[in-house]
């Protein structure tokens, strides 16, 4: 797992469940933290969350 993060070359990916609405997040897996950005405006920057926080968010969303 890499600890260096460069948004310009990060392997951003979008969920296959997002469809064509454009309302989704992109994540760049494989880093010490989980970089997250708005797919509609990737130039607006990104947020890095801890792997534990990301996992908790996904668990919560799956339970809904």
HELIX and SHEET records of a PDB file:
HELIX    1   1 UNK A   42  UNK A   44  5                                   3    
HELIX    2   2 UNK A   51  UNK A   63  1                                  13    
SHEET    1   A 4 UNK A  13  UNK A  14  0                                        
SHEET    2   A 4 UNK A  25  UNK A  28 -1                                        
SHEET    3   A 4 UNK A  34  UNK A  38 -1                                        
SHEET    4   A 4 UNK A  47  UNK A  49 -1                                        
END                                                                             
